[in-house]
Amino acid sequence: MENPKSDSSSSFDTPETILAREKMVREQIVGRGILDENLLSAFLKVPRHLFLPEEVRHLSYEDKAIPIGDEQTISQPYIVAYIVNRLRINSSDTVLEIGTGSGYLSAILDAMGAKILSLEIFPDLRRRAISVLETWSPGFTKRNRILQGDALLLSKGQVRFSKFVSSACFPKTPSEENPLFDSLEENGIAVLPVQFKDEYQFLLTLKKEKERLIETDRLSVKFVPLLGRTELL
């Protein structure tokens, strides 16, 4: 496969950031076997450095998780790509995202054509993510919704989603009756980190089939814990 080239002409970019992003995609994503053209195009299009606080922006394209404030992080590029790849995003998707964080994953999903409802429990992170997302793509919040609050209080059946993703680790695998998963459409896909015994975390890919959640994949990871009314799980 030829190395994909960035089509960015954004005022947020410099020759250095464009080259850094192309290297990130080539070495960290394509080099680890993710070849979906729509996904690669989104990762080349979205200026990752824009979504990081100024003091850590020099680390934007490195193969590591980076702090963004409120004891939260932006995941390393490969993990974000792995999540998006497992979600199998298409332009008809509606995605529920728990943990807007920096807004980077939201931007990637938007660049791939999905419609997003993202929830962030930290008001300051939400405000910053909205500001950056609107700066990057004016009209982002007209196409998508970024709300502040506890996703675990989402009303059962209020909204239906074809995909679900969490950037915070669940204390256990949720049941099919949980409101979040009850809102997932049949054949919908969920990707979320879950805490197992002995402090191990796995990023699970689950598919909803006949009202059951079927695990199709898992990857060992380390995510920040899910906050809010976790007893509702």
PAMIMAR-905372 format. One line per field, with one value per residue (C-alpha): residue in three letters; chain; y negated, x, z. Coordinates in steps of 0.2 Angstrom, whole numbers, plus 5000, padded with zeros to 4 digits. Each point is the difference from the previous one (the first is absolute). Layout:
<nodes>
r = [ALA,...];
c = [A,...];
Y = [Y,...];
X = [X,...];
Z = [Z,...];
</nodes>
This chain:
<nodes>
r = [MET,GLU,ASN,PRO,LYS,SER,ASP,SER,SER,SER,SER,PHE,ASP,THR,PRO,GLU,THR,ILE,LEU,ALA,ARG,GLU,LYS,MET,VAL,ARG,GLU,GLN,ILE,VAL,GLY,ARG,GLY,ILE,LEU,ASP,GLU,ASN,LEU,LEU,SER,ALA,PHE,LEU,LYS,VAL,PRO,ARG,HIS,LEU,PHE,LEU,PRO,GLU,GLU,VAL,ARG,HIS,LEU,SER,TYR,GLU,ASP,LYS,ALA,ILE,PRO,ILE,GLY,ASP,GLU,GLN,THR,ILE,SER,GLN,PRO,TYR,ILE,VAL,ALA,TYR,ILE,VAL,ASN,ARG,LEU,ARG,ILE,ASN,SER,SER,ASP,THR,VAL,LEU,GLU,ILE,GLY,THR,GLY,SER,GLY,TYR,LEU,SER,ALA,ILE,LEU,ASP,ALA,MET,GLY,ALA,LYS,ILE,LEU,SER,LEU,GLU,ILE,PHE,PRO,ASP,LEU,ARG,ARG,ARG,ALA,ILE,SER,VAL,LEU,GLU,THR,TRP,SER,PRO,GLY,PHE,THR,LYS,ARG,ASN,ARG,ILE,LEU,GLN,GLY,ASP,ALA,LEU,LEU,LEU,SER,LYS,GLY,GLN,VAL,ARG,PHE,SER,LYS,PHE,VAL,SER,SER,ALA,CYS,PHE,PRO,LYS,THR,PRO,SER,GLU,GLU,ASN,PRO,LEU,PHE,ASP,SER,LEU,GLU,GLU,ASN,GLY,ILE,ALA,VAL,LEU,PRO,VAL,GLN,PHE,LYS,ASP,GLU,TYR,GLN,PHE,LEU,LEU,THR,LEU,LYS,LYS,GLU,LYS,GLU,ARG,LEU,ILE,GLU,THR,ASP,ARG,LEU,SER,VAL,LYS,PHE,VAL,PRO,LEU,LEU,GLY,ARG,THR,GLU,LEU,LEU];
c = [A,A,A,A,A,A,A,A,A,A,A,A,A,A,A,A,A,A,A,A,A,A,A,A,A,A,A,A,A,A,A,A,A,A,A,A,A,A,A,A,A,A,A,A,A,A,A,A,A,A,A,A,A,A,A,A,A,A,A,A,A,A,A,A,A,A,A,A,A,A,A,A,A,A,A,A,A,A,A,A,A,A,A,A,A,A,A,A,A,A,A,A,A,A,A,A,A,A,A,A,A,A,A,A,A,A,A,A,A,A,A,A,A,A,A,A,A,A,A,A,A,A,A,A,A,A,A,A,A,A,A,A,A,A,A,A,A,A,A,A,A,A,A,A,A,A,A,A,A,A,A,A,A,A,A,A,A,A,A,A,A,A,A,A,A,A,A,A,A,A,A,A,A,A,A,A,A,A,A,A,A,A,A,A,A,A,A,A,A,A,A,A,A,A,A,A,A,A,A,A,A,A,A,A,A,A,A,A,A,A,A,A,A,A,A,A,A,A,A,A,A,A,A,A,A,A,A,A,A,A,A,A,A];
Y = [5000,4983,4988,4989,4981,4986,4989,4987,4982,4994,4985,5010,5010,4997,5010,5008,5005,5007,5011,5005,5006,5009,5009,5004,5008,5009,5007,5002,5004,5007,5008,5010,5006,4988,4996,4993,4986,4989,5002,4996,4984,4994,5002,4991,4986,4997,4989,5010,4986,4988,5011,5000,4987,4988,5006,5018,4996,5005,5018,5001,5013,5011,5018,4997,4994,4981,4991,4987,4994,5006,5016,5005,5005,5001,5018,5004,4999,5018,5003,4987,5008,5018,4993,4992,5015,5012,4988,5002,4983,4995,4984,5007,5002,4992,5001,4998,4995,5001,4988,4986,4996,4990,5002,5009,5016,4990,4991,5016,5007,4984,5001,5017,4994,5007,4990,4998,4998,4998,4998,4993,4999,4986,4983,4993,5014,4998,4982,5002,5014,4990,4985,5011,5010,4984,4992,5015,5002,4986,5007,5016,4997,4998,5017,5008,4998,4998,5001,4998,5013,5018,5012,5013,4990,5000,5005,5017,5001,4981,5000,5014,5003,5011,4999,4997,4995,4996,4992,5004,5018,5008,5009,5015,5006,4992,5011,4999,4992,4985,4984,4997,5016,5001,4985,5009,5006,5018,5004,4985,5000,4994,4997,4997,5004,5011,5004,5018,5008,4996,4983,5006,4990,5006,4989,5011,5000,5005,5003,5000,5015,5005,4988,5008,4993,5011,4997,5001,4993,4994,4991,4997,4981,4987,4987,4987,5006,4997,4987,4996,5012,5016,5009,4999,5013];
X = [5000,5006,5002,4985,5003,4992,4988,5000,5001,4995,5006,5003,5014,5018,5011,5007,4983,4995,5015,4998,4982,5005,5014,4987,4988,5013,5010,4987,4984,5004,5016,4989,4988,4986,4997,4982,5002,4985,5008,5018,4993,4991,5016,5010,4987,4998,5014,5003,5011,4985,4991,5014,5004,5014,5012,5000,4997,5018,4995,4985,5006,5009,4995,4994,4985,5001,4992,4987,4994,4988,5011,4994,5010,4999,5004,5015,4996,5000,4987,4989,5002,4997,4983,4994,5005,4990,4985,4999,4994,4990,4990,4984,5006,4994,5013,4998,5017,5004,5014,5002,5017,5011,4987,5012,4990,4985,5009,5005,4983,4993,5013,4994,4982,4992,4988,5005,4993,5014,4999,5014,4999,5013,4993,5017,5004,4984,5002,5017,4995,4986,5011,5013,4988,4991,5017,5005,4983,4988,4982,5006,4988,4986,5003,5004,4996,5013,4991,5006,4995,4999,4997,4994,4985,4995,4981,4996,4995,5000,5012,5006,5018,5008,5017,5006,5018,5007,5017,4998,5002,4984,5002,4991,4992,4983,4985,4989,4986,5011,4992,5015,5000,4981,5002,5012,4992,4999,5017,5007,5018,5008,5018,5004,5014,4995,5008,5003,5008,5017,4999,5001,4991,4994,4993,4985,4991,4982,4986,4982,4991,4982,5001,5016,5018,5012,5019,5009,5017,5011,5016,5010,5000,5001,4986,4994,4986,4982,4992,4982,4986,5010,4989,4986,5010];
Z = [5000,4996,5014,5001,4998,5010,4991,5013,4995,5018,5007,5016,4991,4996,4989,5016,5007,4983,4999,5018,4997,4984,5010,5014,4988,4990,5015,5014,4991,4983,5007,5012,4987,4999,4982,4999,4987,5008,5017,4994,4991,5016,5010,4987,5000,5018,5008,5016,5007,5000,5013,5013,5013,4994,5013,4993,4982,4995,5005,4989,4987,5012,5003,5018,5010,5005,5015,4995,5018,5013,5002,4982,4985,4981,4995,4989,4981,4997,5014,4993,4982,5008,5008,4984,4989,5012,4999,4981,4998,4985,4995,5006,5018,5016,5013,5019,5007,5019,5004,4988,5007,4988,4986,4989,4998,4997,4986,4992,5001,4992,4986,4996,4998,5016,5011,5018,5017,5012,5019,5011,5019,5002,4996,4996,4988,4991,4998,4993,4988,4993,4997,4991,4990,4994,4996,4990,4992,5001,5002,5009,5014,4987,4993,5017,5019,5014,5016,5018,5013,5005,4986,5012,5003,4982,4999,4994,4982,4998,4985,4989,4995,4987,5009,5018,5006,5017,5003,5019,5008,5006,5017,4992,4984,4999,4999,4984,5011,5004,4992,4990,4992,4999,4989,4988,4984,4995,4991,5008,5006,5017,5004,5018,5013,5014,5017,5003,5016,5005,4993,4982,4987,4983,4986,4995,4983,5002,4987,5005,4993,5005,5016,5005,5000,4991,5003,4983,5005,5015,5003,5016,5004,5014,5000,5013,5011,4996,5011,5005,5006,4997,5012,4986,4990];
</nodes>
